[in-house]
Amino acid sequence: MSESILSALFSHASQRPDAIAFIGQNALGEPETLTFQQLSEQVLHYADVFSELQSRCIAIYAENSLSWLIADLAAMYAQIPCVPLPKFFSPAQIEHVLSQTGTDTLIYDQPLQGFEPCGELQECAIGRRAEFNNESEHSHCVHGGILPGTVKITFTSGSTGQPKGVCLSQQSLDQVTSSLAQAMAKQSGLEKHLVMLPLSTLLENITGVYVPLVLGLTSVVLNGASVGLQGSSQFSPEQFAGALMKYQPHSLVLTPALLHALIAVTRHVPQLAGSLQFIAVGGARVTPQTLVEAHRLGLPVYEGYGLSECGSVVSLNTPDANHPGTAGKILPHAEVRITDDGEILVRGAVALGYINQPLASEWVATGDLGHVDERGFLSVQGRKKNQIITGFGRNISPEWIESESQQWDALRSLIVVGEAKDRLMGVVLSQDVEKVTAAIAALNCQLPDYAHICQVILVLSPQEYRALLTANGRPKRHLVEEQVDLWCGNIASFQNMIKRIDI
């Protein structure tokens, strides 16, 4: 199954024109569908629109919708670099992305400064940067940083304040999609996928749009609020349960935080698990206890591993090759080796590089530590550096937030924790609840929502706090994470040493 994404679309449109490719909703929340024939026509039409606009780089700034995927596939057909722009990025991060890519055309459901409307795409508008009306300036701005052969530029959520743009080729996207489609094709009865993550997330872009297209399946694409997800870390279990009951999907792709939500709602409404046949979970580590609980409830959960530089997916457990506690077997498009110091390196279908920076080697250094067992299952043991990966799959540098916090005297001692947790926490040496609470609230106003500190542990004793630091005053991060888990597990026992504040 080596068919490309676009050739698969046109093949299905020719052979099964009336089969439903995507189910979505209009601006009124009413259901609407796209057959393969209708989708192919829309893709060809808007590819012509983008070509007539002489678009050099297209960004999509919109909630999940049929408009989103039409714009994405039309840009792919027209061979114009496409930049999915996360709605949860801060204004500064959005401007950084637009500047780095030289975006001249914007598909949006919410206006951004600098773009003038010049058309419509279903429920979205098409905007054009006014300053790029000058062709010579347009050419200079747009071609500066995008690597030749790029069709997709995916920006990480930003382990620091400046997200990094990963340039992917059509060949890379086709190879990863084909590899996943081969794995999914072995599972009988998979006919309908429900998109849960933002399509601006490369993982869902591939698994929620490209893989169903190649397999000829139906994918349900709703805005975040309709499936319970708002922003990058706010969630309504009731909305989630309602979407599962209404659409009866056979497959989902979830972050660990969303898996925890699915487990919780399934405990109350066991029939929610009835239609589900394959649930892939990735973006951060899943504890073995979580997987055991999921399977006990009848949830077919399988853990995987990947990163944007490697097309989002490198390995995956499946029903016929499953080893819980590992990240699964290496998929056909990828090759993995482990360095002497334990770092995972990946080759195959990797990115072209970053904006203005081609990859220096065919092997991508992931920054993750792990090993491959004798059966070919990959285990991931943690980050080589001090990066936090939250339960929502957001990569965050604690040093970034701690640096930003130094504007407030009350936060000079802040240590940020939250590995694999649903929310970030702060540890602060202080006894002043009011000052710390006010400072954290002010800090959060300067950060994107996925980097907000949602809970603070006040350490009342300087001696207890110093035990968390190295001799030169740096946090012993693994020790801090362990100590916070201990404190939170039995607050009453430590009430003379700490106070916990919910922000």
C-alpha positions in Angstrom: 0.0 0.0 0.0 2.3 2.7 -1.3 -0.3 5.0 -2.8 0.2 8.7 -2.2 -2.3 10.8 -0.3 -3.5 12.7 -3.3 -3.6 9.7 -5.7 -5.7 7.8 -3.1 -8.2 10.7 -2.9 -8.7 10.8 -6.7 -8.8 7.0 -6.9 -11.6 6.8 -4.4 -13.4 9.8 -6.1 -13.3 7.8 -9.3 -14.2 4.4 -8.0 -16.5 5.3 -5.0 -17.7 8.8 -5.8 -20.6 8.8 -3.4 -18.9 7.2 -0.4 -18.6 9.6 2.5 -15.0 10.8 3.2 -15.6 13.3 6.0 -18.4 14.2 8.3 -18.4 17.7 9.7 -20.7 20.6 10.8 -21.5 24.0 9.4 -21.4 27.3 11.2 -24.8 26.5 12.9 -23.5 23.2 14.2 -25.6 21.3 11.7 -24.1 18.1 10.2 -22.7 18.1 6.7 -20.8 15.6 4.7 -18.2 15.4 2.0 -18.1 12.5 -0.4 -14.9 11.6 -2.1 -16.2 13.1 -5.3 -17.1 16.4 -3.6 -13.8 16.5 -1.8 -11.8 16.0 -4.9 -13.7 18.8 -6.7 -13.2 21.2 -3.7 -9.5 20.4 -3.6 -9.0 21.1 -7.3 -11.1 24.3 -7.1 -9.2 25.8 -4.2 -5.8 24.7 -5.6 -6.7 26.9 -8.6 -7.7 29.8 -6.3 -4.4 29.6 -4.4 -2.5 29.5 -7.7 -4.4 32.5 -9.0 -3.5 34.4 -5.8 0.1 33.4 -6.5 0.3 32.2 -3.0 3.8 31.2 -1.9 3.0 30.1 1.7 -0.5 29.3 3.1 -1.3 29.3 6.9 -4.4 27.8 8.3 -5.7 29.5 11.5 -9.0 27.8 12.3 -10.8 25.3 14.4 -11.1 21.8 13.1 -13.6 21.8 10.2 -14.1 20.5 6.6 -12.8 23.9 5.5 -9.5 23.2 7.3 -8.8 19.9 5.5 -9.9 21.2 2.1 -7.4 24.1 2.5 -4.7 21.7 3.6 -5.2 19.2 0.7 -5.6 22.0 -1.9 -2.3 23.6 -0.8 -0.7 20.1 -1.1 -2.1 19.6 -4.6 -0.9 23.1 -5.7 2.5 22.3 -4.1 2.4 25.4 -1.9 3.9 25.1 1.6 1.2 24.9 4.2 1.5 26.0 7.8 -1.0 24.7 10.3 -1.2 27.5 12.9 -2.4 26.3 16.4 -5.2 28.3 17.8 -3.6 28.0 21.3 -0.4 29.9 20.3 0.1 33.3 22.0 0.0 36.4 19.8 3.8 36.7 20.0 4.1 33.0 18.8 1.7 33.5 16.0 3.6 36.6 14.7 6.8 34.6 15.0 5.4 31.8 12.8 4.0 34.2 10.2 7.3 36.1 10.1 9.5 32.9 9.9 7.5 31.5 7.1 6.7 34.6 5.2 3.0 33.6 5.0 1.2 35.6 2.4 -2.2 33.8 2.4 -4.3 32.9 5.5 -7.3 30.6 5.8 -9.0 31.7 9.0 -12.1 31.7 11.1 -10.8 34.5 13.3 -9.1 37.6 11.8 -5.4 38.2 12.3 -3.9 41.7 11.9 -2.2 42.3 8.6 -4.4 40.1 6.4 -7.2 41.5 4.2 -10.1 39.3 3.2 -10.0 38.3 -0.5 -12.4 35.3 -0.7 -14.1 32.5 1.2 -13.4 28.8 1.7 -16.6 27.1 3.0 -17.0 28.4 6.5 -13.6 30.2 6.6 -12.2 33.3 4.9 -9.2 33.7 2.7 -6.9 36.6 3.6 -4.0 38.1 1.9 -1.1 40.1 3.4 -1.3 43.6 1.9 2.5 44.2 1.9 3.0 41.2 -0.4 1.1 42.9 -3.2 4.6 44.1 -4.3 5.9 41.0 -6.2 9.6 41.7 -5.6 9.1 42.1 -1.8 6.8 39.1 -1.8 9.4 36.9 -3.4 12.2 38.1 -1.1 10.2 37.6 2.1 8.7 34.2 1.3 11.7 32.3 0.0 14.0 33.4 2.7 13.7 30.5 5.2 11.5 27.7 3.7 13.6 24.7 2.6 13.2 23.6 -1.1 10.7 20.7 -1.4 8.7 21.7 1.6 4.9 21.1 1.5 4.1 21.2 5.2 5.7 23.3 8.0 4.7 22.1 11.4 5.6 24.2 14.4 6.1 22.6 17.8 4.2 24.0 20.7 7.4 25.7 21.7 9.6 24.3 24.5 10.7 28.0 24.7 8.8 31.1 23.7 9.8 30.7 20.1 8.3 27.6 18.4 10.6 25.9 15.8 9.3 25.2 12.3 9.9 21.7 10.9 9.9 21.5 7.1 8.4 18.3 5.7 8.4 17.0 2.1 5.5 15.3 0.3 7.6 12.1 0.2 7.9 12.1 3.9 4.2 12.7 4.5 3.3 9.9 2.0 5.7 7.4 3.5 4.5 7.9 7.1 0.9 7.9 6.0 1.4 4.7 4.0 3.2 3.0 6.9 0.4 3.8 9.3 -2.3 2.8 6.8 -0.6 -0.6 6.4 -0.7 -1.1 10.2 -4.4 0.0 10.3 -5.4 -2.1 7.3 -4.7 -5.2 9.3 -7.5 -4.3 11.8 -10.9 -5.4 10.6 -14.0 -3.3 11.2 -12.3 0.1 11.2 -14.6 2.3 9.2 -15.0 5.6 11.1 -12.4 7.8 12.9 -13.3 10.7 15.3 -10.8 13.5 15.2 -10.1 14.6 18.8 -6.9 16.6 18.6 -6.5 19.9 16.7 -5.6 19.3 13.0 -2.8 21.8 13.5 -1.2 18.9 15.4 0.8 16.9 12.9 -0.2 13.6 14.5 -3.9 14.2 14.0 -3.4 15.9 10.6 -1.9 12.6 9.4 -4.1 10.1 11.3 -7.4 12.1 11.1 -7.1 13.2 7.4 -4.4 11.4 5.4 -4.7 7.9 6.7 -8.5 7.7 6.3 -8.1 9.1 2.8 -5.6 6.4 1.8 -7.8 3.7 3.4 -11.0 5.1 2.0 -12.5 5.4 5.5 -14.8 8.1 7.0 -13.4 10.6 9.4 -15.5 12.8 11.6 -14.1 16.4 11.9 -15.7 18.6 14.5 -14.6 21.8 16.2 -12.9 21.4 19.6 -15.8 22.4 21.7 -18.0 19.7 20.1 -15.7 17.0 21.3 -15.0 18.7 24.7 -11.6 20.2 23.9 -11.1 24.0 24.3 -7.7 25.6 23.9 -4.9 23.1 24.4 -5.6 22.0 28.0 -9.3 22.7 28.9 -11.6 19.7 28.6 -15.3 18.8 29.1 -15.9 15.1 29.7 -19.6 15.5 29.1 -19.1 16.9 25.6 -16.6 14.2 24.9 -19.0 11.5 26.0 -21.8 13.0 23.9 -19.7 13.0 20.7 -18.7 9.3 21.3 -22.4 8.4 21.8 -23.5 10.3 18.7 -20.9 9.2 16.2 -19.9 5.8 17.5 -16.3 6.0 16.1 -14.2 2.9 15.7 -10.8 4.7 16.2 -9.4 7.6 18.1 -6.0 9.2 18.6 -5.5 10.6 22.1 -3.0 12.3 24.4 -2.5 10.7 27.8 -4.7 13.4 29.4 -7.5 12.6 27.0 -7.1 8.9 27.7 -7.6 9.6 31.4 -10.8 11.5 30.5 -12.0 8.6 28.4 -11.3 6.2 31.2 -13.3 8.4 33.6 -16.3 8.7 31.4 -16.3 5.0 30.5 -16.4 4.1 34.2 -19.7 6.0 34.4 -21.0 5.0 30.9 -19.5 1.6 30.0 -21.3 1.5 26.6 -19.1 4.3 25.4 -16.4 1.6 24.8 -18.7 -0.4 22.6 -17.8 0.9 19.2 -14.1 1.6 19.8 -11.7 -0.9 18.2 -8.4 1.0 18.1 -7.2 3.9 20.3 -3.7 5.2 19.7 -2.2 7.2 22.5 0.9 9.3 22.2 2.5 12.7 22.9 3.8 11.8 26.3 4.5 8.7 28.4 1.5 6.5 29.5 1.9 4.7 32.8 1.4 0.9 32.7 -1.3 1.2 35.4 -3.3 3.5 33.0 -3.1 0.9 30.2 -4.2 -1.9 32.5 -7.2 0.2 33.7 -8.1 1.1 30.1 -8.1 -2.6 29.0 -10.0 -3.6 32.0 -12.8 -1.2 30.9 -12.7 -2.7 27.4 -10.8 0.2 25.8 -8.4 -1.0 23.1 -5.5 1.4 23.8 -2.2 1.1 22.1 0.8 3.3 22.8 3.0 4.8 20.1 6.0 7.2 19.8 7.1 9.8 17.4 8.1 13.4 16.9 7.5 16.1 14.2 11.0 15.7 12.8 10.2 12.1 11.9 6.7 12.7 10.5 5.1 12.4 13.9 5.0 8.6 14.2 8.0 6.2 14.5 6.6 3.2 16.4 3.2 1.8 17.4 1.7 -1.1 19.3 -1.1 -2.8 17.5 -3.5 -5.7 18.3 -1.3 -8.2 16.6 2.0 -6.8 17.9 1.4 -5.4 21.4 3.8 -5.1 24.3 2.3 -2.8 27.0 4.8 -0.6 28.6 6.7 0.0 25.3 6.1 2.4 22.5 5.5 -0.5 20.0 7.4 -1.9 17.1 9.2 0.4 14.6 7.0 1.1 11.6 8.2 0.2 8.1 9.2 3.7 7.1 11.5 4.2 10.0 14.8 2.8 11.3 16.0 3.3 14.8 19.4 3.0 16.5 20.5 3.7 20.0 23.7 5.7 20.8 26.3 4.7 23.4 24.7 7.1 25.8 21.2 5.7 25.2 19.8 8.4 22.9 17.2 7.3 20.3 18.2 8.2 16.7 15.7 7.8 13.8 16.2 7.6 10.0 13.6 7.3 7.3 10.9 9.7 6.2 12.5 12.4 8.3 12.1 16.1 7.9 14.1 18.2 5.4 15.1 20.3 8.4 14.0 23.5 10.1 13.3 27.0 8.8 16.7 28.2 7.5 18.4 25.1 8.8 18.6 21.8 6.8 19.2 18.7 8.8 22.9 18.0 9.1 22.5 14.2 9.2 20.1 11.6 7.9 19.8 10.4 11.4 17.6 12.6 13.7 18.8 12.9 17.3 15.5 12.7 19.2 16.7 13.9 22.6 14.9 10.9 24.1 16.6 8.0 25.9 15.5 4.4 25.2 16.3 1.0 23.9 15.0 -1.6 21.5 14.4 -5.2 22.8 15.1 -8.4 21.0 11.6 -8.5 19.6 11.9 -5.1 18.1 9.8 -3.1 20.6 11.0 0.4 21.4 10.9 1.6 25.0 11.3 5.3 25.7 12.8 6.1 29.1 12.7 9.9 29.3 14.2 13.1 28.0 17.9 13.6 27.6 17.5 17.2 28.7 15.2 18.9 31.2 12.2 19.3 28.9 8.8 18.7 30.3 6.3 16.8 28.2 2.8 17.4 29.7 -0.1 15.0 29.7 -1.5 17.0 26.7 1.7 16.3 24.7 3.1 19.9 24.9 6.8 20.2 25.0 7.8 22.9 27.6 11.2 24.0 28.8 10.8 24.7 32.6 13.8 27.1 32.3 11.7 29.3 29.9 8.9 29.8 32.4 11.2 30.2 35.3 13.1 32.9 33.4 9.9 34.7 32.7 8.9 34.5 36.3 11.9 36.5 37.5 10.0 39.7 36.9 8.2 39.1 40.2 10.1 39.0 43.5 7.6 36.5 44.9 8.6 34.0 42.2 12.4 34.3 42.3 12.6 30.7 43.7 10.0 29.2 41.3 10.7 25.6 40.0 8.3 24.3 37.3 7.3 20.7 37.3 4.6 18.7 35.4 6.2 15.8 33.5 3.3 13.7 32.1 0.8 15.6 34.2 -2.4 17.3 32.9 -1.2 20.7 34.2 2.0 22.5 35.3 2.8 23.1 38.9 5.2 25.5 40.6 7.3 25.0 43.7 8.1 28.3 45.5 9.9 29.1 48.7 7.5 31.4 50.4 4.9 31.8 53.2 2.9 34.6 51.5 -0.1 33.0 49.7 -1.5 36.3 48.4 1.7 37.6 46.8 2.5 34.3 45.1 -1.0 33.8 43.9 -1.1 37.3 42.3 2.4 36.9 40.8 1.5 33.5 39.2 -1.7 35.0 37.8 0.3 37.9 36.2 2.9 35.4 34.9 0.1 33.2 33.3 -1.2 36.3 31.4 2.2 36.5 29.6 2.2 32.8 28.6 0.3 30.6 26.1 -2.4 28.5 27.9 -0.5 25.2 27.7 2.3 26.8 29.8 0.1 28.2 32.6 1.0 27.3 36.2 -2.3 25.9 37.6 -1.1 24.9 41.0 1.6 26.0 43.4 3.3 24.3 46.3 4.6 26.8 48.8 7.6 25.4 50.7 7.6 27.0 54.1 11.1 26.0 55.2 14.3 27.3 53.5 16.0 24.0 54.6 13.3 21.9 52.9 13.6 24.0 49.7 17.4 23.9 49.6 17.3 20.1 49.7 15.7 20.3 46.2 18.8 22.1 44.8 22.3 21.2 43.7 25.3 22.8 45.4 25.3 25.6 42.9 21.6 26.3 43.3 20.1 24.5 40.3 17.0 22.4 40.7 17.4 18.6 41.0 14.5 18.2 38.7 13.8 14.5 39.0 14.0 14.9 42.8 11.6 17.8 42.7 9.1 15.8 40.6 9.3 12.9 43.0 8.9 15.2 46.1 5.9 17.0 44.6 4.2 13.6 44.0 4.9 12.7 47.6 3.6 15.9 49.0 0.5 15.9 46.9 -0.2 12.3 47.8 -0.6 13.1 51.4 -1.0 16.8 52.0 -2.1 16.4 55.6 1.2 14.8 56.6 3.2 17.7 55.3 1.0 20.6 56.4 3.7 22.1 58.6 6.1 22.1 55.6 4.0 23.1 52.6 0.8 24.8 51.5 -0.9 24.0 48.2 -2.6 26.7 46.2 -4.9 26.2 43.2 -4.7 29.1 40.7 
